[in-house]
Structure formats: structure tokens, C-alpha cells
Amino acid sequence: MSGVTLNIQADQWRSHLDRYADRVPGVVPVAKGNGYGFGLARLAREAERIGAPRLAVGLPSEVDQVREHFSGDIVVLTPWRPDDHEAVRLARDPRIILTVSRLADLDVLTNLGDDLRPRMLIEVQTSMLRHGIKADNLPGLAEWFDLVTFEGWTIHLPMGDTLAEAKELTAQAIGVRRAPVWYSHLDWAQAVDLSHEHGFEPLLRVGTALWLGQREALRTTATVLDVHPVRRGSRAGYWQHKVPGDGWIVVVAGGTANGVGLAAPSPGKNVRGRAVAAATGGLEALGRALSPYTIAGKKRWFVEPPHMQSSLVFLPGDVEPPAVGDEVPVEVRLTTASVDQTLER
């Protein structure tokens, strides 16, 4: 099969997953979106294999993609909303733990009838300002605790040094009701220290560090689909860009549908990062962009922006071209990529 392939050194990758689970006994694996490049079903099976009692998904619509592959509790991270019919249905599912981030939604959820006591986490608002109930409003939750199955507090922290914020919010939440605290983006040792101080069970939701933490075990390649000799000044591609010299047009699998040439925005926190972004943007504006494909040991230039499922790259004439059917390395961001196949080796 031709296309973009995620190659997994299976023993090495699974050894990393096992070590992580042993080191962080409170880990809650996260499987959401594109499944970090692996797909949701594969991650659900791996979460089952390492013995995780809970698995987190992003959306209510993702539950059915993991349910058959994982036997434990499934946590929906996106806060529950009464206008989401799938979320309302899941409120009656005993395997599902919902996330609630607004008092108004909690009021609706506890009045769905049938003596329903939905399982839920209460999200505490952090400095991320994405979701959550403000810490000052947490004491007002007391009247609802007897109407739900309360699974704990969830605190989704920003990146960086957030221990002080974690300490403050944990103390405020535990002061209202002692229950497990679920963290994102906190060091496990710090979470354990907080649990010893306040007497609760710590849990740590983890995605990238778990699934992509052993990058050496993962390699993405693309199939060479065609190779064409070209002369300097001849034209190629949709937009008929001039070829910069004698050489080869190499047509490789992978395009925008696979996430090739696409990247999540960079935080650009330092001068160098901003300079690189500006330089790259300038090259793209001039019709030149370095592709993520490596041929004969070097990344090669795009002839034009990638197509939907293939890309054209230029290879100088003094380099031996690959053969049709060969696999060449392609660098993609697995959190935004869609691969055509996954092979375990």
C-alpha cells in the first residue's frame, strides 16, 4: 500500500508505555482527536494492555470509538452541555464520567429525571481561562453533591511552572469537599506531594508525554509515487513554477489531507523562534518552502505547496533519485497528522 506510513518499533514503544504506567500509577491516558497519530482504537487497546482503569477522550462523539477496545471507565474531557444530544445520552451510561464546568449545566444535569445520579468531575477554572468554575464559587456546589456521583475535581493547568497555582486551587477545592484531584500538566511528584498534604487521591491525565514520549520508536515515511527528469527553467505543478535547475521532480505520497506541510502555531516565546517563523514565512511568500521529506540525507524543497494527498519536491541532478515504490522519511507532527497506514515492527 502506498501512502504515508507510521512505523512503530513496537517493543521499544510498549516498553516506554509500561515504564510510564509504573512510574505514574495515577495516570489517566488521553485518547482524543486523531489519537496522536495512532488512532483512537489503538490507544484504547494500549490503555487496556497497561491496566489503566480509566481512559479520557475529548468529545462525547469519541466514546463509541474506544468503548469496544477498553473495559474501564471513560472520561469525557469536554465539559457537558445540555444542547449536545450525545452528551445527554451518555449521562445515563454507568461507564461514563462527565466533566462539568458551569453551575447552570450542573442544574440541568441533575434534573434529567429517572433518579439519575450521573458520574461527574467538577472542573476548577485555572489561569488558562478555558473552562471551569471559579474557585470562589466552589462552596456553592454543596447543594448538588447529594444529587450526583462525584468523582473528583479536575484542574487543567497551563504549561510552565504552575505549582503555586496548583497548590492554591487544590487547597480551595479540597476545602469544599475531599475527593480525588485530576491534574493536567503537573509533575507527578508534585501531585503526590499535594495529595499527602491534603489527603486525596491524585490522578494525572497524560497524552503527548505518554504516547509520543519515546520518539525514537516512531518513524513516518512516504511512498515515492513518480520520478520525472526536468531541465532548468521548465515548469511543473498546478501553478507551473519554474524548476530551479536540472534535476528531478519526485512525486511523494502525503499532502494536506495527511497534515504534510501543516503545523500547529508556535508559541514564539523567544527571539530565535520568532526569527525562524518570519524567515520561513518569507520563503513561503516567495514560493519557496523546505519540505519535510528527506531524500539522500537532506530535506528537499517543495516545487509548490503540497496537494491533497501528494507533494512535488525538487531533487538536484547530481543526486541519484529514489525509485518508484521506495519509502522516504517525512517529518510530520503526529498530533495533527493523518497517516494512511500504521505498521508495527
Buried (B, 14 or more C-beta within 10 A) or exposed (E): EBBBBBBBBEEEBBEBBBEBBEEBEBBBBBBBBBBBBBBBBBBBBBBBEBEBEBBBBBBBBBBEBBBEBBEBBBBBBBBBBBEBEEBBEBBEBEBBBBBBBBEEBBEBBBEEEEEBBBBBBBBBBBEBEEBBBEBEEBEEBEEBEEBBEBBBBBBBBBEEEBBEBBBEBBEBBBEBBBBBBBBBBBBBEBBBBBBEEBEBEBBBBBBEEBBBBBEEBBBBBBBBBEBEEBEEEEEBBEEEBEBBEBBBBBBBBBBBBBBBBBEEEEEEEEEEEEEEEEEBEEBBEEEBBBBBBBBEEEBBBBBBBBBEBBBBBBBBBEBEBBEEEBBBBBEBBBBBBBBBEBEEE
